[in-house]
């Protein structure tokens, strides 16, 4: 009888616990399908290894990775990696040198990596911001064409499946202003003592072909 009560309590707990997890973002199946197609293509061709950075499989824990590719007159690629390791939040800032002919990246030896330990609530804040801005439902790319300028690439990988997209990994790339996307990026940059405005002035503001 006691076991029966325990099992019932567990079931009720699961039911009521799950009921609070509601997707508050619009889900467009066509966008989801396109996102899956692009991400699968990048994974299959192992795009990360091709340009010389860590693949997502090399990250053991949950992470946000923001990679900023500069305009053609600048060869420095900057990464901001926010990881949650068993409750410990760590920000790693990496600088790479980009070979303009091959687009291959090489980690700078002098001052190439900086590590910052964060309060655990910073991880919660970033997660809340990403959820409220519907990051997991954003199109991977917008299709806008640019001749030059800064490219922003944000990847998120989680152990828990997202309630809206039903995915554990998502990536968004932008070369134009997108308020929802850049609000997430800006919070990540602020944790690394930077900002979008500072990055744009350093790397040159993106501009469209038209």
N, C-alpha and C positions, 0 to 999 in steps of 0.2 A: 504493500500500500504506500509506504514511504517513497519507494522508487517511482511509483506512478505519479505522485505529486511532484517529484523532482523533474521528471520528463515533461509533465504538463507545464511547469514553470519555465523550463528551457524553451519550449515551443512558443509560449506566450511572449517570452522575452524577445525571441527572434522575430516574431510577427510584428510586435509593436516597435522594435528597433528598426526594422526595415521600412515601416510605414512613414518614418521621418525622412527617409531618403527619397526625395522627389526631384525630378528633373524640371528645373525652372527655365530651361533654355529651349528655343524652338529647334526641332530636329528635322532637317531637310534630308531625306533619304538620297536624293540625287547628289547633294554635296558630300554626304557620307561615302557614297560609292566612289566618287571622284577622289576623295581623300585617300581611301583605301588603295585605289589604283596607283596613285602617285607614290605613297609611302612604300608600298610593296615593290614598286619599280626601283626606288632608291635603295631599299634593303637588298634586293636581288643583285644589283650591280655593285653593292658595297661602296657607295659613294664616299663614305667617311674615310675608308682606307685609301681610296684613290687620291684624296686631297691631303692625306697625312695626319688626320686627327683620330682620336679614340672612337671606336664603334660603340653603339649603345649597349652591346652585350658585355662590355668591359666594366660597366657600372653595376656594382652589386646592390646598391641601395636606391631609394627614390631620389630623383634629381630633376633640376631645371638647368638647361644649358643654353645660354644665349651667345650666339656667335655673330660678330659684326664684321662683315667684309667691307673693306674700304673702296673708294673710287680708284680709278686706274692710276692716279698720280700719287698713290700712297700704297705701300706694300705691307703695312702692319695689320694683321687680323687679330682681334681681341675676343677672348672668351670669358664669360662669367658663368661659373658652374656652382650652383647651390645644391648641396647634398644633405640628406637627412640620414644619418647613420646611427640607428638605435637611439633616437632621441637627441643626438648631437647634431647641430646644424653647422655646416662648414661652407664658406664661400672661397672658391679658388679662382683667381684671376690669372689668365694665361695670355701671353703675347706670342704671336707667330709671325715669321717672316714669309711673305708670299712670293713665290717665283712667278713672275708675270707671264713667262712663256709656257709653263707647264701647269700653273695654278697649284703646285704642290706646296704644302706648308711645312715649315721647320720651326720648332719651338726655339725662341730666342734663349741663348745661354745666359746672358747677363740680364738679370731682372725679369726673366721670362715667366716666373710664377710667383704669385703672392697668395698666401692663405690667411683667411680671416675667420675666427670662431664667432658664431652668432648665438644670441639667445634663442631658445627653442620656439618662442612665440613668433619669431620672424618667419619661420617655416609655415606656421599656421596662417599668418597674415597673407603670405604669397599664395597659399592654397585658396584662401577665401577670395582673394582678388581674382584669381584665375577662374574660379567657379562663377563668381558674380558677373564676369565679363564674357562668360560662355566660351572660354578658350577651346574647350574640347570639341566644340561644334563649328569652330571657324574653318573656312576653306584653307587648305594648305597654301595655296597661292591665288592671287587675284587675276593673273594673266596680263597685267599691265607691262608694257615694254619700256625699258630704259636703256639709254646709251651709256650712261655713267652714273655714279652716285653710290650711296651706301646701301648695302643689303643687310637685313636683319633676319636672323634665323633662330627661332626659339623651339627647343625640344623639351618635352616633359615625359618622364617615365615613372610610373607608379606600380606598386605591388597590388594595390586595390583597383578593381575595375571601375571606371567612371560610370556613374549612374545614367548619364545622357548618351554618351557615344558607345558604351559597352566595350571600351578599349582601355588598355593600360599604357599606351604610348601615343603621343600626338606631336606633330611638328607643324609650325606655321612660319612662312617666309613672306616678308614684305619689303618693298622698295619705295613705298609711298606711305603717307600718313594714314594711320588707322587708329583712331582714338582708343578703342577697346584694347587692341593688341599692344599699343605703345604704353598704355598705362601700366600693364604688367611688366613690360621691359624696363620702364623707368623705375619701378620699385626695386627690381633686381639690380639695376645700375646704382641706385642710391645705397643699397647695402654694400656695394663695392666702392662707395664714396665717389660716384660719378653721376652723370645725368645724360639724358638724351640730347639736351642742348649742348653740353660740353662735347659729347661724342660727335655731333654733327659739325661743330666748329672745327674739331680736330680732323675729321675724316671727309669733310665737304658734304653739304646738304644734297640729298637725292633730288634728281630732276628728271622730268619725263621727256620723251622724244617729241611729244606734240606741244 
